[in-house]
Amino acid sequence: MLEFHWQAILILLPFAGAAGCFLWPQRAVPLGLFVASGIVICVIGAGWQLAELGTQRYAVGGWGAPLGIDLYTDGLSLLMLAVTALAGLGISIYSSGYFSHERARYFWPLWMFLWTALNALFLSADIFNLYVTLELLGLAAVALVALAGGADALSGAMRYLLVSLLGSLAYLLGVALLYHGFGSVDIAILAQRVEPSPVVWAAAGLMSAGLLLKTALFPLHFWLPPAHASAPAPVSALLSALVVKASFYILARLWLEIFPFAGPGPALLMGLLGAAAVLWGGVQALRQTRLKMLIAYSTVAQTGYLFLAFPLASVTGWTAALYMLLSHAAAKTAMFMAAGNILYFGGHDRIADLDRIVQRLPLTITAFALAGVSIMGLPPSGGFIAKWMLLEAAIRSGQWWWVGILIVGGLLSAAWAFKVIGYAFTRSEAPHDTRKIPVVMEWSALLMAMLAILLGLFAPWPLALMEIGSPFDREGSG
């Protein structure tokens, strides 16, 4: 089992699932659930291999870098694969009850294809292969956003498509500059060869700008709320929990391994944009009248926390940001599932008209509340561990002003979370028809919310795993 090439299987399995769901749409649901379960097993196998043998590099077709394609696994990439597998399994189970047969035949092939792109992205060891996986990821995500139909969904999908293509183009131009200057696209080779020069600064700027656009960092977030709010609930969950995180993962890899010499100026800019995102996203979330739009704006705010690692420029800061990424993925999956349950149940997601839904959907509101605990950063959740580590990094580095951002951001998160929960206990003046929710949808949301809490209770394990082959011991970006 230790000699098995888990990296290749983690890409081939969802790709085979996508083909199977496309060819046999009547069996798409059981086939998709089987593939999702298989991916979880493969990630466990890859984790065991990593723990026993250390970092793994697999040359596709026997041709490694610089001529061929390498797949690389370290603690960071494995944790991204793990959170994708767990969130993906939850989304798959939830989707089995959410979609009608007509929509399911389109959803499952696209979802499996998007999962293929995510796994390939986290395993890629060269910057051009990252571009290819980014494009595949974007195209699948755009198609899934449009799956809801209607003018809002199509408008959101088209805006998402144009933004995705623009971001990918900027990234590709940076890749071309690095390849022309250093004759390789392999990350490990570039890490040894790249030195500060005008070409490198241009490449770093282009690649970072493209990835910031895809990550929806303020003020480049304009495309995210309409796309996430108009998409079906499972699609909103995977977009918020997984897709925007993939762009941040690439950005972190680039800054930690290829551009560790960037200096305090760009790092401070990243931190300021992140702080602005935390405040702006929190305020906008508080102003929303519809639940899915509220959660979408909160994603803008939570994404901002990730970028506070850049000016902190320490092992603790980067570890905190990436642990925030993991806990946020679980919590946001649960929140969008809960919003989908409410919308499915009552036919709307107007916050003021939730109409004592806590009595009718207790598991759903419990899931929303538990996810809110992690988003706010309250113990014993994964969000608390991540924010505590960010606070520690800020205080140790003497950059106390970031502490204020963390506190205000947490208060804004608490304000909009309690706003929703308050209306869940309140009688509405607008009566509306309801329909029964499949049990699997309620339990999926609750289990994902519990995962966000468990990430706080069992934090030492993923934190120790993250240190295997960690790039954090390099000099930071500040």
Secondary structure by P-SEA (a helix, b strand, c coil): ccccaaaaaaaaaaaaaaaaaaacccaaaaaaaaaaaaaaaaaaaaaaaaaaccbbbbbccccccccbbbbbbcaaaaaaaaaaaaaaaaaaaaaaacccaaaaaaaaaaaaaaaaaaaaaaacccaaaaaaaaaaaaaaaaaaaaccccaaaaaaaaaaaaaaaaaaaaaaaaaaaaaaacccccaaaaaacccccaaaaaaaaaaaaaaaaaacccccccccaaaaaaccaaaaaaaaccaaaaaaaaaaaaaacccccccaaaaaaaaaaaaaaaaaaaaaaaacccaaaaaaaaaaaaaaaaacccccccaaaaaaaaaaaaaaaaaaaaaaaaaaaaaaaccccccccccccccccaaaaaaaaaaaaaaacccccaaaaaaaaaaaaaaaaccaaaaaaaaaaaaaaaaaaaaaaaaaabbbcbbbbbbbccaaaaaaaaaaaaaaaaaaaaaaaaaaaaaccccccccccc
